[in-house]
Amino acid sequence: MSQQAVNGVQSRGKVLTLDNMNPNVKQVYYAVPRSHSPTGGADREGAERVSHYFLHLFLKRYSAAQIFTDPCLNLPQGVKKPFTEVIKANIGDAHAMGQKPITFLRQVLALCSYPELLEDTKFPEDAKKRARRILEACGGHSIGAYSASQGIECIRQDVARYIEKRDGGISSNPDNIYLSTGASDAIVTMLKLLVCGEGRDRTGVMISIPQYPLYSAALADLGAVQINYYLDEDKCWGLDVAELKRSLNAARQHCNPRVLCIINPGNPTGQVQSRQCIEDVIRFAKEEHLFLMADEVYQDNVYAEGCEFHSFKKVLFEMGPEYSSTVEMASFHSTSKCYMGECGFRGGYMEIINMDPEVKAQLTKLVSVRLCPPVPGQALLDLVVNPPQPDEPSYATFMKERTAVLAALAEKAKITEQIFNTVPGITCNPVQGAMYTFPRITLPQKAIDKAKAEGQAPDMLYCMKLLEEEGICLVPGSGFGQREGTFHFRMTILPPTEKLKIVLQKISAFHLRFTQEFS
């Protein structure tokens, strides 16, 4: 049946169907039965690569030698600099910035990796119980075995229970849960299903500006059309449905908008959406016949008074069957952020809502080609969604560590906003959530002219100079998108509190110096 009806408005069938999904995915043939998998497919490590790329560009300025190609970076020998270390405040890598792992998570992972430790009396009984359960669900009782492509079944059951508890009892079906290699992998997989068409029929995907570069990179890779909608910096990076409509109507002149991506809490902007805003977005998606993708990987990172995380799924179902039975959605979560910060384990999940069963079969086939998500990452995810309970021996330590991490992040969010807002020429919105700040910087015209003469963005010139003079690595706002004529940088709030204060003071002093130099 045609997806177009009278006056060019799409018919009200599914947004994503077997007829209008990516035809290349339908051509994929995978002959291996899928209970305990194999085969390949490139693993995508997500948009932190973009930040690493900026770091690489910055660091090439130090020396002609290729000392700096490794983003894990040590200062080169023999090059005298006015600092003793480079502080990489450019990416959200908690453990690299000094955050300590949560004891319980690492105990269970150690037991899963080396089951002989199950005989060791130093490990608490609840950690051993979790490890035994996970190992029993693995082929050959080893986390070195492939799992089912969609993820280990008992872990998907635990994820479904976690979602139900988080959302106040709204049911979650484990069969709609797909475990993934971090959230990034699931996001790219979902986009791959959705992108199709040629010319003016090419799929358009709405993404927020500023945006997390995973989205722009994936859309470019897939040949989709990127549709920008701008967050309102003057309203704490708020999302306005009028802006969504403006963006959508403009895009309909040259592509077929089918997807709306939301990041909540926001990256790089750190805003937390109100419940009213989420309702408005869901109404808009239904009215405009859009597939909704809700990136919720920072759901535990909410700091500002009066702010609260509301999952898109919970709001969708509380809006009633008119919405909950029709709006197609995928939501994403990860073990890389929140209080865990376990980026390297590459654990995550996606839950799909209202997906056409034929498309779901294609999705399952597509993830089969990629083998399975890393099993240690799946094990870690299980502990995140099924943490120690009040009657278990590990509970007190777990809660103490979790609370301390989140309290420290809340304190650092406040300090960051306060210090930046004392500096003439820097304006910083409250960091309501996530783990970044995206301050606006006023740059002198001479600096803007110099950057243009050198063929680079003015905020790139600023960040390069900051790195060379202070050894602090940030990402220029131009890497995330920003309104024409405005300049920003993204900085993580992850460094330890005392080091963060030093970083903030150094940036503040540098900004005054930079302004003076180019005034």
C-alpha positions as CSV (number, residue, x, y, z in Angstrom):
1,M,0.0,0.0,0.0
2,S,1.3,3.5,-0.8
3,Q,2.7,5.5,2.1
4,Q,1.4,8.7,0.4
5,A,-2.2,9.8,0.8
6,V,-4.2,13.0,-0.2
7,N,-2.2,16.3,-0.1
8,G,1.1,14.4,0.4
9,V,0.3,13.5,4.0
10,Q,1.5,10.0,4.9
11,S,-1.1,7.3,5.5
12,R,-1.4,6.3,9.1
13,G,0.0,2.8,8.9
14,K,3.4,2.0,10.5
15,V,6.2,4.4,10.0
16,L,8.6,1.5,9.5
17,T,7.4,-1.5,7.4
18,L,8.9,-4.3,5.4
19,D,8.0,-2.3,2.2
20,N,9.7,1.0,3.3
21,M,12.7,-0.2,5.4
22,N,16.3,-0.2,4.1
23,P,16.1,-2.6,1.1
24,N,19.8,-3.6,1.7
25,V,19.0,-5.1,5.1
26,K,16.4,-7.3,3.4
27,Q,19.2,-8.6,1.1
28,V,21.3,-9.8,4.0
29,Y,21.4,-13.6,4.2
30,Y,22.7,-15.2,7.3
31,A,22.8,-19.0,7.3
32,V,23.9,-19.8,10.8
33,P,21.1,-20.8,13.3
34,R,20.9,-18.2,16.0
35,S,20.8,-19.7,19.5
36,H,24.5,-19.4,20.3
37,S,25.9,-17.5,17.3
38,P,28.8,-16.6,15.1
39,T,30.0,-14.2,12.2
40,G,31.3,-10.8,11.7
41,G,30.4,-7.2,11.1
42,A,32.4,-4.1,12.0
43,D,32.0,-3.0,15.6
44,R,31.3,0.8,15.9
45,E,33.0,2.4,18.9
46,G,30.7,5.4,18.9
47,A,31.2,9.1,18.7
48,E,33.9,9.4,21.3
49,R,36.1,8.8,18.2
50,V,35.2,12.3,17.1
51,S,36.5,13.8,20.3
52,H,39.7,11.7,19.9
53,Y,40.0,13.1,16.4
54,F,39.9,16.7,17.7
55,L,42.5,15.8,20.3
56,H,44.6,14.3,17.5
57,L,44.3,17.5,15.5
58,F,45.2,19.6,18.5
59,L,48.2,17.6,19.4
60,K,49.7,17.5,15.9
61,R,50.5,21.1,16.5
62,Y,53.1,20.2,19.1
63,S,55.5,18.4,16.9
64,A,56.0,17.1,13.3
65,A,56.7,13.7,14.7
66,Q,53.7,11.3,15.0
67,I,54.0,11.2,18.8
68,F,50.4,12.1,19.3
69,T,48.4,9.7,17.2
70,D,47.5,7.8,20.3
71,P,44.6,9.5,22.2
72,C,45.9,7.8,25.3
73,L,48.5,10.5,25.1
74,N,51.7,11.2,27.1
75,L,53.6,14.4,26.6
76,P,56.4,14.1,24.1
77,Q,60.0,14.0,25.3
78,G,62.1,17.1,24.5
79,V,59.3,19.5,23.8
80,K,59.2,22.1,26.5
81,K,55.7,23.1,27.5
82,P,54.3,25.3,30.3
83,F,52.5,22.4,32.0
84,T,53.3,18.9,33.2
85,E,50.3,16.9,31.9
86,V,47.5,17.2,29.3
87,I,44.1,17.1,31.0
88,K,41.7,15.4,28.6
89,A,38.4,17.1,29.5
90,N,37.1,16.3,26.0
91,I,35.3,13.0,26.5
92,G,32.9,11.4,28.9
93,D,35.3,8.6,30.0
94,A,34.8,8.5,33.8
95,H,37.4,5.9,34.8
96,A,40.1,7.5,32.6
97,M,39.4,10.7,34.6
98,G,39.9,9.0,37.9
99,Q,36.4,7.7,38.9
100,K,36.8,4.4,40.9
101,P,34.9,1.3,39.7
102,I,31.9,0.2,41.9
103,T,33.2,-2.7,44.0
104,F,30.2,-5.0,43.5
105,L,30.2,-4.7,39.7
106,R,33.9,-5.6,39.5
107,Q,33.6,-8.4,42.1
108,V,31.0,-10.2,40.0
109,L,32.9,-9.6,36.8
110,A,36.0,-11.0,38.4
111,L,34.1,-14.1,39.5
112,C,32.6,-14.5,36.0
113,S,36.1,-14.1,34.4
114,Y,37.9,-16.5,36.7
115,P,35.3,-18.9,38.3
116,E,37.9,-20.5,40.5
117,L,37.5,-17.4,42.7
118,L,34.0,-18.7,43.6
119,E,35.8,-20.7,46.3
120,D,37.5,-17.6,47.7
121,T,36.0,-16.5,51.0
122,K,36.8,-12.8,50.4
123,F,33.9,-12.4,48.0
124,P,30.4,-11.8,49.4
125,E,27.8,-14.5,48.9
126,D,25.4,-12.2,46.8
127,A,28.3,-11.5,44.3
128,K,28.9,-15.3,44.0
129,K,25.2,-15.9,43.5
130,R,25.0,-13.4,40.6
131,A,28.2,-14.8,39.0
132,R,26.8,-18.4,39.2
133,R,23.5,-17.3,37.6
134,I,25.3,-15.5,34.8
135,L,27.7,-18.4,34.2
136,E,24.9,-20.9,34.1
137,A,23.3,-18.9,31.3
138,C,26.5,-18.9,29.2
139,G,27.5,-21.6,26.7
140,G,30.0,-24.0,28.4
141,H,29.5,-21.9,31.6
142,S,32.0,-19.4,30.3
143,I,31.7,-15.7,29.4
144,G,34.1,-16.5,26.6
145,A,31.3,-18.2,24.7
146,Y,29.1,-16.6,22.1
147,S,25.6,-15.7,23.4
148,A,22.3,-15.5,21.6
149,S,22.5,-12.6,19.2
150,Q,19.8,-10.6,21.0
151,G,21.6,-11.2,24.3
152,I,21.5,-13.7,27.1
153,E,17.8,-14.5,27.8
154,C,17.9,-14.2,31.6
155,I,19.7,-10.8,31.3
156,R,17.0,-9.6,28.9
157,Q,14.4,-10.7,31.5
158,D,16.3,-8.7,34.2
159,V,16.4,-5.6,31.9
160,A,12.6,-5.9,31.3
161,R,12.0,-6.1,35.1
162,Y,14.3,-3.1,35.6
163,I,12.3,-1.1,33.0
164,E,9.0,-2.1,34.7
165,K,10.2,-1.0,38.1
166,R,11.6,2.3,36.7
167,D,8.4,3.1,34.9
168,G,6.0,2.3,37.8
169,G,4.8,-1.1,36.6
170,I,4.3,-0.5,32.9
171,S,5.0,-3.9,31.4
172,S,8.1,-4.7,29.4
173,N,8.5,-7.8,27.2
174,P,12.0,-9.3,27.2
175,D,11.5,-10.2,23.5
176,N,11.5,-6.5,22.8
177,I,14.9,-6.0,24.5
178,Y,18.1,-6.2,22.4
179,L,21.4,-6.1,24.2
180,S,24.0,-4.2,22.4
181,T,27.7,-3.1,22.2
182,G,27.1,0.1,24.2
183,A,24.1,2.2,23.2
184,S,26.0,3.5,20.1
185,D,25.8,0.1,18.3
186,A,22.0,-0.2,18.9
187,I,21.4,3.4,17.7
188,V,23.3,2.8,14.4
189,T,21.5,-0.5,13.9
190,M,18.1,1.2,14.3
191,L,19.1,4.0,11.9
192,K,20.3,1.4,9.4
193,L,16.8,-0.2,9.4
194,L,15.1,3.2,8.9
195,V,17.1,4.7,6.0
196,C,15.9,4.2,2.5
197,G,14.8,6.0,-0.7
198,E,16.6,8.2,-3.2
199,G,16.6,11.9,-4.0
200,R,13.6,13.7,-2.5
201,D,12.3,10.4,-1.1
202,R,15.5,9.8,0.9
203,T,14.9,9.3,4.7
204,G,15.4,12.4,6.8
205,V,16.4,12.1,10.4
206,M,15.8,15.0,12.9
207,I,18.6,15.6,15.3
208,S,19.1,18.3,17.9
209,I,21.7,21.0,17.5
210,P,24.0,20.9,19.4
211,Q,24.2,17.1,18.8
212,Y,26.3,14.1,19.8
213,P,28.5,13.5,16.7
214,L,27.5,9.8,16.6
215,Y,24.3,10.9,14.9
216,S,25.8,13.1,12.2
217,A,28.5,10.6,11.5
218,A,26.0,7.6,11.3
219,L,23.7,9.6,9.0
220,A,26.5,10.6,6.7
221,D,27.7,7.0,6.6
222,L,24.2,5.7,5.8
223,G,23.5,8.4,3.2
224,A,20.5,9.7,5.2
225,V,19.5,13.4,5.3
226,Q,20.3,15.2,8.5
227,I,17.5,17.5,9.6
228,N,18.7,20.0,12.3
229,Y,16.4,21.3,15.0
230,Y,17.9,23.9,17.4
231,L,17.7,23.7,21.2
232,D,17.0,27.1,22.8
233,E,20.2,28.2,24.7
234,D,18.3,31.1,26.3
235,K,15.9,28.7,27.9
236,C,18.5,26.3,29.3
237,W,18.8,24.4,26.0
238,G,15.1,23.7,26.0
239,L,13.2,21.9,23.2
240,D,10.4,23.8,21.6
241,V,7.8,22.0,19.4
242,A,7.5,25.1,17.2
243,E,11.1,24.7,16.3
244,L,10.5,21.0,15.5
245,K,7.7,22.0,13.2
246,R,9.8,24.7,11.5
247,S,12.6,22.2,10.9
248,L,10.3,19.4,9.7
249,N,8.4,21.7,7.2
250,A,11.6,23.0,5.7
251,A,13.0,19.4,5.4
252,R,9.9,18.1,3.6
253,Q,10.9,20.2,0.6
254,H,13.9,18.0,-0.1
255,C,13.6,14.7,1.8
256,N,11.2,12.3,3.5
257,P,11.4,13.0,7.3
258,R,10.7,9.7,9.1
259,V,12.7,9.8,12.4
260,L,13.0,12.1,15.4
261,C,16.0,11.6,17.7
262,I,16.0,12.9,21.3
263,I,18.9,12.9,23.8
264,N,17.6,13.2,27.4
265,P,19.4,14.2,29.6
266,G,21.3,16.1,26.9
267,N,24.7,15.6,25.4
268,P,26.6,18.0,25.0
269,T,24.2,20.5,26.6
270,G,23.3,18.8,29.9
271,Q,19.6,19.8,30.0
272,V,16.9,17.5,31.5
273,Q,13.5,17.6,29.7
274,S,10.3,18.3,31.6
275,R,7.5,15.8,31.5
276,Q,5.4,18.4,29.6
277,C,8.1,18.7,27.0
278,I,8.2,14.9,26.5
279,E,4.4,14.8,26.1
280,D,4.6,17.5,23.5
281,V,7.4,15.6,21.6
282,I,5.3,12.4,21.6
283,R,2.2,14.2,20.3
284,F,4.4,15.8,17.6
285,A,5.8,12.4,16.6
286,K,2.3,10.9,16.4
287,E,0.9,13.8,14.4
288,E,3.7,13.9,12.0
289,H,4.1,10.1,11.6
290,L,7.7,9.9,12.9
291,F,9.6,7.0,14.4
292,L,10.9,8.2,17.8
293,M,14.4,7.3,19.0
294,A,15.0,8.2,22.7
295,D,18.7,8.2,23.8
296,E,18.5,7.9,27.6
297,V,22.0,6.8,28.6
298,Y,22.3,9.6,31.2
299,Q,19.1,8.7,33.0
300,D,20.7,8.5,36.5
301,N,22.7,11.7,35.9
302,V,20.2,14.3,37.1
303,Y,21.5,17.0,39.5
304,A,19.5,20.2,39.3
305,E,16.7,21.0,41.9
306,G,13.3,20.5,40.4
307,C,14.6,18.3,37.6
308,E,13.6,14.7,37.3
309,F,14.2,12.0,34.6
310,H,11.1,10.8,32.9
311,S,11.5,7.9,30.4
312,F,9.8,8.4,27.1
313,K,8.2,5.0,27.4
314,K,6.6,5.8,30.8
315,V,5.2,9.1,29.5
316,L,4.0,7.4,26.3
317,F,2.0,4.8,28.2
318,E,0.6,7.3,30.7
319,M,-0.7,9.3,27.7
320,G,-3.1,6.4,27.0
321,P,-3.7,3.9,24.2
322,E,-4.2,6.5,21.5
323,Y,-0.4,7.0,21.8
324,S,0.9,3.9,23.5
325,S,-0.5,1.5,20.8
326,T,0.6,3.6,17.8
327,V,3.8,5.6,18.3
328,E,6.8,3.5,17.2
329,M,9.8,4.0,19.4
330,A,13.2,2.6,20.3
331,S,14.9,3.7,23.6
332,F,18.5,3.2,24.6
333,H,20.6,2.8,27.7
334,S,24.2,2.0,28.4
335,T,26.6,0.9,31.2
336,S,29.1,3.6,30.1
337,K,27.6,6.6,31.9
338,C,25.5,7.2,35.1
339,Y,27.3,6.1,38.3
340,M,29.0,3.2,36.6
341,G,31.2,4.9,34.0
342,E,32.2,1.5,32.6
343,C,32.8,2.6,29.0
344,G,35.3,-0.1,28.1
345,F,33.0,-3.0,28.7
346,R,30.6,-1.8,25.9
347,G,27.4,-2.9,27.5
348,G,24.0,-1.5,26.5
349,Y,20.4,-2.3,25.5
350,M,17.6,-1.1,23.3
351,E,13.9,-1.6,23.9
352,I,11.5,-1.4,20.9
353,I,7.9,-0.4,21.1
354,N,5.1,-1.0,18.5
355,M,7.5,-2.3,15.9
356,D,6.0,-4.1,12.9
357,P,6.6,-7.9,13.4
358,E,8.1,-8.3,9.9
359,V,10.5,-5.5,10.6
360,K,11.4,-7.0,14.0
361,A,12.3,-10.2,12.2
362,Q,14.7,-8.2,10.0
363,L,16.2,-6.5,13.0
364,T,16.9,-9.8,14.7
365,K,18.5,-11.0,11.5
366,L,20.7,-7.9,11.3
367,V,22.0,-8.3,14.9
368,S,22.7,-12.0,14.2
369,V,25.2,-11.0,11.5
370,R,27.1,-9.1,14.2
371,L,27.6,-12.2,16.3
372,C,26.6,-11.0,19.8
373,P,27.3,-8.1,22.1
374,P,30.4,-8.6,24.3
375,V,29.4,-11.1,27.0
376,P,31.3,-9.4,29.8
377,G,29.4,-6.2,28.9
378,Q,26.1,-8.2,29.1
379,A,27.1,-9.5,32.5
380,L,27.9,-5.9,33.7
381,L,24.5,-4.7,32.3
382,D,22.8,-7.4,34.3
383,L,24.3,-6.0,37.6
384,V,23.3,-2.5,36.7
385,V,19.6,-3.5,36.2
386,N,19.7,-6.0,39.1
387,P,21.9,-4.3,41.8
388,P,22.3,-5.6,45.4
389,Q,19.0,-5.5,47.4
390,P,18.6,-4.2,50.9
391,D,18.7,-7.7,52.5
392,E,22.0,-8.6,50.7
393,P,25.5,-8.2,52.1
394,S,26.8,-6.0,49.4
395,Y,23.9,-3.5,49.5
396,A,25.4,-1.0,52.0
397,T,28.7,-0.6,50.3
398,F,27.1,-0.5,46.8
399,M,24.7,2.3,47.9
400,K,27.4,4.3,49.6
401,E,29.6,4.2,46.5
402,R,26.8,4.9,44.0
403,T,25.6,7.8,46.1
404,A,29.1,9.3,46.5
405,V,29.7,9.2,42.7
406,L,26.4,10.9,41.9
407,A,26.8,13.5,44.7
408,A,30.3,14.4,43.5
409,L,29.0,14.9,40.0
410,A,26.2,17.1,41.3
411,E,28.7,19.2,43.2
412,K,31.0,19.5,40.2
413,A,28.0,20.5,38.0
414,K,27.3,23.4,40.3
415,I,30.9,24.5,40.7
416,T,31.3,24.5,36.9
417,E,28.3,26.7,36.3
418,Q,29.3,29.1,39.1
419,I,32.9,29.6,38.1
420,F,32.3,30.0,34.4
421,N,29.6,32.6,35.0
422,T,32.0,34.8,36.9
423,V,34.1,35.2,33.8
424,P,33.3,38.1,31.4
425,G,32.7,36.6,28.0
426,I,31.7,33.1,29.2
427,T,28.0,32.2,29.7
428,C,27.2,28.8,31.2
429,N,23.7,27.3,31.5
430,P,23.0,25.2,34.6
431,V,24.3,21.6,34.1
432,Q,21.0,19.9,35.0
433,G,22.1,16.4,34.1
434,A,24.5,14.2,32.1
435,M,28.3,15.0,32.6
436,Y,29.2,17.9,30.3
437,T,28.9,21.7,30.1
438,F,28.6,23.6,26.8
439,P,29.4,27.2,27.7
440,R,29.0,30.0,25.2
441,I,32.2,32.1,24.6
442,T,32.4,35.6,23.2
443,L,35.4,35.9,20.9
444,P,36.9,39.1,19.6
445,Q,36.6,39.9,15.9
446,K,40.4,39.8,15.5
447,A,40.4,36.1,16.7
448,I,37.5,35.3,14.3
449,D,39.3,36.9,11.4
450,K,42.6,35.1,12.3
451,A,40.8,31.7,12.4
452,K,39.1,32.3,9.1
453,A,42.4,33.3,7.5
454,E,43.8,30.0,8.8
455,G,40.8,28.0,7.4
456,Q,39.5,26.9,10.8
457,A,36.5,27.5,13.0
458,P,37.1,30.3,15.6
459,D,36.3,28.0,18.6
460,M,38.8,25.5,17.2
461,L,41.5,28.2,17.2
462,Y,40.5,29.0,20.8
463,C,40.6,25.3,21.9
464,M,44.0,24.8,20.1
465,K,45.5,27.8,21.9
466,L,44.1,26.6,25.2
467,L,45.7,23.2,24.7
468,E,49.1,24.7,23.8
469,E,49.2,27.1,26.6
470,E,47.5,25.3,29.4
471,G,47.5,21.6,28.5
472,I,43.7,21.4,28.7
473,C,41.9,19.5,25.9
474,L,38.3,20.6,25.1
475,V,36.1,20.0,22.0
476,P,35.1,23.1,20.1
477,G,31.4,23.7,19.8
478,S,31.6,23.6,16.0
479,G,32.2,19.8,16.4
480,F,28.6,19.5,17.7
481,G,26.8,22.2,15.7
482,Q,25.7,25.6,17.0
483,R,23.7,28.6,15.8
484,E,25.5,30.7,13.3
485,G,27.6,33.4,14.9
486,T,27.8,31.7,18.3
487,F,30.8,29.9,19.7
488,H,31.1,27.2,22.4
489,F,33.1,24.4,23.8
490,R,32.2,21.1,25.4
491,M,33.9,20.1,28.6
492,T,33.3,17.1,30.8
493,I,32.8,17.7,34.5
494,L,34.4,14.3,35.3
495,P,37.8,15.3,36.7
496,P,38.2,14.9,40.5
497,T,36.8,18.0,42.3
498,E,40.1,19.6,43.2
499,K,41.5,19.0,39.7
500,L,38.3,20.3,38.1
501,K,38.6,23.6,40.1
502,I,42.1,24.0,38.8
503,V,40.9,23.3,35.2
504,L,38.1,25.8,35.6
505,Q,40.4,28.5,37.0
506,K,43.0,27.9,34.2
507,I,40.3,28.2,31.5
508,S,38.9,31.3,33.1
509,A,42.4,33.0,33.2
510,F,43.1,31.8,29.6
511,H,39.8,33.3,28.4
512,L,40.7,36.7,29.8
513,R,44.2,36.5,28.3
514,F,42.8,35.4,24.9
515,T,40.3,38.2,24.8
516,Q,43.0,40.7,25.7
517,E,45.4,39.4,23.1
518,F,42.9,39.7,20.3
519,S,41.0,42.8,21.4
